[in-house]
Amino acid sequence: MEKKIGEVTHYYGKIGVGIVKLSASIKVGDMLHFVGHSTDFTQLVDSIQIEHKPVQDAKKGDDIGLKVVQKVHEGDEVFLVS
């Protein structure tokens, strides 16, 4: 089962980091599924950053930086895989 937890708002290609606006909480160790027009992959969350500082979890409303294994695009949806 999957629950939408956010949307990609930006992607930094040089460092492979996606910025996600959260609509629900996530934590390190969660499995996320990224879905969009040309995006479809899952990955484990191994680090979360808020304003360039590493955190263990993030809550609804936060803008977080996530290291991603593939390119993501603005508007891609992010789901929590349970």
Contacts in CASP RR format, 6 or more apart in sequence:
PFRMAT RR
TARGET T0000
AUTHOR 0000-0000-0000
METHOD contacts of the structure
MODEL  1
MEKKIGEVTHYYGKIGVGIVKLSASIKVGDMLHFVGHSTDFTQLVDSIQI
EHKPVQDAKKGDDIGLKVVQKVHEGDEVFLVS
1 81 0 8 1.000
1 82 0 8 1.000
2 33 0 8 1.000
2 79 0 8 1.000
2 80 0 8 1.000
2 81 0 8 1.000
2 82 0 8 1.000
3 24 0 8 1.000
3 79 0 8 1.000
3 80 0 8 1.000
3 82 0 8 1.000
4 23 0 8 1.000
4 24 0 8 1.000
4 77 0 8 1.000
4 78 0 8 1.000
4 79 0 8 1.000
4 80 0 8 1.000
5 22 0 8 1.000
5 23 0 8 1.000
5 24 0 8 1.000
5 25 0 8 1.000
5 26 0 8 1.000
5 32 0 8 1.000
5 78 0 8 1.000
5 79 0 8 1.000
5 80 0 8 1.000
6 20 0 8 1.000
6 21 0 8 1.000
6 22 0 8 1.000
6 23 0 8 1.000
6 24 0 8 1.000
6 77 0 8 1.000
6 78 0 8 1.000
7 20 0 8 1.000
7 21 0 8 1.000
7 23 0 8 1.000
7 75 0 8 1.000
7 76 0 8 1.000
7 77 0 8 1.000
7 78 0 8 1.000
8 18 0 8 1.000
8 19 0 8 1.000
8 20 0 8 1.000
8 34 0 8 1.000
8 72 0 8 1.000
8 73 0 8 1.000
8 74 0 8 1.000
8 75 0 8 1.000
8 76 0 8 1.000
8 77 0 8 1.000
8 78 0 8 1.000
9 19 0 8 1.000
9 20 0 8 1.000
9 21 0 8 1.000
9 63 0 8 1.000
9 74 0 8 1.000
9 75 0 8 1.000
10 18 0 8 1.000
10 19 0 8 1.000
10 74 0 8 1.000
11 17 0 8 1.000
11 18 0 8 1.000
11 19 0 8 1.000
11 68 0 8 1.000
11 71 0 8 1.000
11 72 0 8 1.000
11 73 0 8 1.000
11 74 0 8 1.000
12 18 0 8 1.000
12 19 0 8 1.000
13 71 0 8 1.000
15 67 0 8 1.000
16 67 0 8 1.000
16 68 0 8 1.000
16 71 0 8 1.000
17 65 0 8 1.000
17 66 0 8 1.000
17 67 0 8 1.000
17 68 0 8 1.000
18 65 0 8 1.000
18 66 0 8 1.000
18 67 0 8 1.000
18 68 0 8 1.000
18 72 0 8 1.000
19 63 0 8 1.000
19 64 0 8 1.000
19 65 0 8 1.000
19 66 0 8 1.000
20 63 0 8 1.000
20 64 0 8 1.000
20 65 0 8 1.000
20 66 0 8 1.000
20 78 0 8 1.000
21 61 0 8 1.000
21 62 0 8 1.000
21 63 0 8 1.000
22 58 0 8 1.000
22 59 0 8 1.000
22 60 0 8 1.000
22 61 0 8 1.000
22 62 0 8 1.000
22 63 0 8 1.000
22 64 0 8 1.000
23 60 0 8 1.000
23 61 0 8 1.000
24 60 0 8 1.000
24 80 0 8 1.000
25 57 0 8 1.000
25 58 0 8 1.000
25 59 0 8 1.000
25 60 0 8 1.000
26 32 0 8 1.000
26 45 0 8 1.000
26 48 0 8 1.000
26 57 0 8 1.000
26 58 0 8 1.000
26 64 0 8 1.000
26 80 0 8 1.000
27 45 0 8 1.000
27 48 0 8 1.000
27 56 0 8 1.000
27 57 0 8 1.000
27 58 0 8 1.000
28 45 0 8 1.000
28 46 0 8 1.000
28 47 0 8 1.000
28 48 0 8 1.000
28 56 0 8 1.000
28 57 0 8 1.000
29 44 0 8 1.000
29 45 0 8 1.000
29 46 0 8 1.000
30 44 0 8 1.000
30 45 0 8 1.000
30 80 0 8 1.000
30 81 0 8 1.000
31 42 0 8 1.000
31 43 0 8 1.000
31 44 0 8 1.000
31 45 0 8 1.000
31 80 0 8 1.000
31 81 0 8 1.000
32 42 0 8 1.000
32 43 0 8 1.000
32 44 0 8 1.000
32 45 0 8 1.000
32 66 0 8 1.000
32 78 0 8 1.000
32 79 0 8 1.000
32 80 0 8 1.000
32 81 0 8 1.000
33 40 0 8 1.000
33 41 0 8 1.000
33 42 0 8 1.000
33 78 0 8 1.000
33 79 0 8 1.000
33 80 0 8 1.000
33 81 0 8 1.000
34 40 0 8 1.000
34 41 0 8 1.000
34 42 0 8 1.000
34 43 0 8 1.000
34 68 0 8 1.000
34 70 0 8 1.000
34 72 0 8 1.000
34 76 0 8 1.000
34 77 0 8 1.000
34 78 0 8 1.000
34 79 0 8 1.000
35 76 0 8 1.000
35 77 0 8 1.000
35 78 0 8 1.000
35 79 0 8 1.000
36 73 0 8 1.000
36 75 0 8 1.000
36 76 0 8 1.000
36 77 0 8 1.000
37 73 0 8 1.000
37 76 0 8 1.000
38 73 0 8 1.000
39 70 0 8 1.000
39 71 0 8 1.000
39 72 0 8 1.000
39 73 0 8 1.000
39 76 0 8 1.000
41 69 0 8 1.000
41 70 0 8 1.000
42 81 0 8 1.000
43 68 0 8 1.000
43 69 0 8 1.000
45 66 0 8 1.000
46 67 0 8 1.000
47 54 0 8 1.000
47 66 0 8 1.000
47 67 0 8 1.000
48 54 0 8 1.000
48 55 0 8 1.000
48 56 0 8 1.000
48 57 0 8 1.000
48 58 0 8 1.000
48 64 0 8 1.000
48 65 0 8 1.000
48 66 0 8 1.000
49 55 0 8 1.000
49 64 0 8 1.000
49 65 0 8 1.000
49 66 0 8 1.000
50 58 0 8 1.000
50 62 0 8 1.000
50 63 0 8 1.000
50 64 0 8 1.000
50 65 0 8 1.000
55 64 0 8 1.000
58 64 0 8 1.000
END
